[in-house]
Amino acid sequence: MAARILLVTATRVEALAVLADLPAAATVALGPVPGQQVQTPAGLFTVIVGGVGPMAAAATTAATLAHVPVDLVLCVGIAGGFGTELTAGDLVVADSMVPADLGVETVAGYLGPETFGAAVAFYPPAGLAEEIADRLRDAGLAASVGPVLTVATVTGTAARAGLLTDRHHGLAEAMEGAGVGQAAALYGCPAAELRAVSNLVGARDRAGWRISAALGALGAATAALAAAPLEALAPAAAP
């Protein structure tokens, strides 16, 4: 089934990368949020710049969903990767979007979002993360499936990276996914997250970042997703 997919990026640079390998897009007004729309074999793709961080992403996504019908919200952008198995340009598809620094630090240890009655994570529809990853692999792209952590403060030390790894076992770290997931949940809309690795999470070393490789992978990934409808978004058959 061709779907209406809202792609939320943090920055204009990421939005341009997402659109780079698609047909020419038209500028549209989505309530207070400007966007770019392009018809693809997979459906209508609408790309917006949501802003940096979970609060901006949640607010912008919610404002957009109030004005446009959507079948899937896809948070997409670059990210840091955990461990040494991921390299620049590798893709990570979230099987969970985790608000990794929401919680309470106590002398006895960390207490998660459930302390406040908040969501521990946001999850894509069943089978969607695996289908997206398979589509990317079929296009010759390196893709893994696992948790993507959402943080309000980017990790810049090895100690912090180790702490987050022990707590959440994430594959990648970014700043918007859980915010997008929260907004989508408010509207009863499925949400997912796709990230391209630009650097490893740990000691901050901007000289080692490979942003161009990550942005190129985003464009290739979006083109692969646009090539055909996603079966996991098809409505269940009537009994």
N, C-alpha and C positions, 0 to 999 in steps of 0.2 A: 504494500500500500504506500503510495506517495504521501509523505507527511509534511507537516509544517514544523520546521525545526528552527528554534531560536538559538543562535550561537553567541555566547557572551564572552568577550575578551576583556582583559584589563586595560589594554593600551591600544592606541591607534596603530602602532607598529604591528602588533599581533593581528589586529583586524585586517590590515593590508595583506599580511602573510596568508591569512585564512582565505582571502578572496583572490589571491594571486593566480591560482590555477583554475579558477572558475570562469564561466562566461561573464560578460560585462554586467555589473550590478546597477540597479537604480536606487537613487536616494529617496528615502521615505521618512515621513514623520510618524512616530509611534507614540502619540501623546507627547510628553515633554522630551522624549528620547529620540534623536535622529538615528537612522539605521540604513543599511544597505540590503537590498533584496535581490535574489537571483533565483530563477526557476531552474531546477536541475532534474535529472531522471529520478532522483531520490525524493524529490518534493521541493517545496518552497523553502529556501534557506534565507533567514534574516539574521544579519550580523550587526551587533551593537558593541560599543565600547562601554563597559560597565564601570570602569574605574578600578583603582588599585585597593585591595583589601576586602575583607568580608563584608564590612558595613556598606561600602559603596556598591559592591556587586549585588548585595541583597536589595538595596534600595532601587537601583536602576533596573534590575530584573523585575522586581515587583511592579514598578511603574510601567514597564513595557507590557507585562502580562495583563495589566488592566485595560490595555487598548488593542491587543492583537491576539487572535486565537492561535494556540500553539499545541502541538502534539508531543514535543520533546524540547526541553531546555538543555543545551550542551555547553558546559563551561569548557573553554578551550584556550590554551596558551602555553607558554614555556614554563619550565619548573626546574628545581634542583632534584637530582636523583640520589637516593641513599645507596650506600655500599659501593662496590667497585665493578659490579657486573654490567651496569648501565653506562653507556657512553653518549657523547653529544650527538643529538639527532635521533636517539632511540625514543620510542613512544611508550607512554604508560596510559592504560585505560583503567579508570577507577572502578573497582568493585565496591568501594565505599568512599564517601567523602567525609573526612573525619575532622571535626573542630578540635584540633590537637592541643591548643593552648587554652581551651575553655575548661575551667575547673577550679579547684582549690588546692593550694600547697599547704600541707600540714606537717608537723614534726613526725607524724606517723607515715607520711607519704602523700602521694597525689590522689585526689578524689576527682572523678571525671564529671562531665556535664549532667549526668543523672542526679548529681547532688542537688541541682536546681530544678530537676524535672525536665531538663532540656534533652534534645535528641543527641544520642551518642554518635550517630553517623547518619548520613543520607545515602540511599542505595538506588542504583538504576533498576529498571524493570528486569525481571528474570531473563537471563540469557543475552541481554543486550551487550554487556561489556565483552563477553566472549565473542559475540557476533562481530562487534566492531574490531576487536583485535584480529580475528580471522580475516576480515576484509582487508585490514592493513597489511597483514602478512602475505596475503595473496597478491598484493600490489608490490611486494618486494621490500616492505618496510619492517624494521625490527619493532615488535610490539609486545609488551608484557601487561598482565592484568594483576592488580593488587590495590591496596589502600593508597589513596592520595591524601596527604595531610594538609589541612588549611590552618595557616598561622597568621596572626596579625603582625608578628615581628619575625622577619626572616632570620633563619639560623646562620650564625657567623662564626661558630666555634665547634671544634671537634667534640667537646664535652656536651654541648647542647644537642648535637646530632646524635650522639650515643644515647642520651636521655630519651629523645623522641623515638629512636629505634627500639629501645627496650620497652617503652610504653605502648607503642602503636604498631610497630612492625610495618611501617609504610614503605612504599617503593619510591614515592616522590613527595616533594613539599612545594606548595604554592600558597596563594593568599586569598583565593576567591571561591573555591568549589563549594564549601559548606554554606557560604552565604547565598550562593545561587541555589543550592539545594533547599535552603530554608524558604526562600521566596517561592520557588516552584511548589513546595509542599503546601504553602498557603493557598495556592490556586488549584491544588489537586492535579498538578501537571508532573509527569515523569521528568527526572533530571539525570544527567550523566556528566562525566568529566573526562577530557582527553588532554594529556600534557606531552610536550616534547622536551626532552632533557637538554639543558644548556650547560649544566655544571653539576658537580657533585656537592651534596650537602655536607658542610663541615667548615673548616677554617676559611674565612672569606678571602678569596683570591680572584679578583676580577680579571687578572691577566690570563687565568685559565678558563674563563667562560667562553663558550662557543655559541654565541647567540645566533649568528647567521645560519649555522647548521641546524639549530633548533627551529628557527623560523622557516627554513626551507622544508623541514620535515612536516611542519604544520600545514603548509600549502599542499604538499603531496598527500597528506593524510585526509585533508578536507576533500580534495579531488577524488580520492578513493571512496570516501563515504557518499559523495554526490553521484557516483556512477550508477547506483541502483537502490531501490527501496530497502529499508532495514526490516527484516521479517519479524523481529521481536516487537516492533511497534504495531504490527497488524492486529486488528481486533480479534478476539476469540470467536471461533465459529459458533453460530447459533446451534443449540441442541436440537 
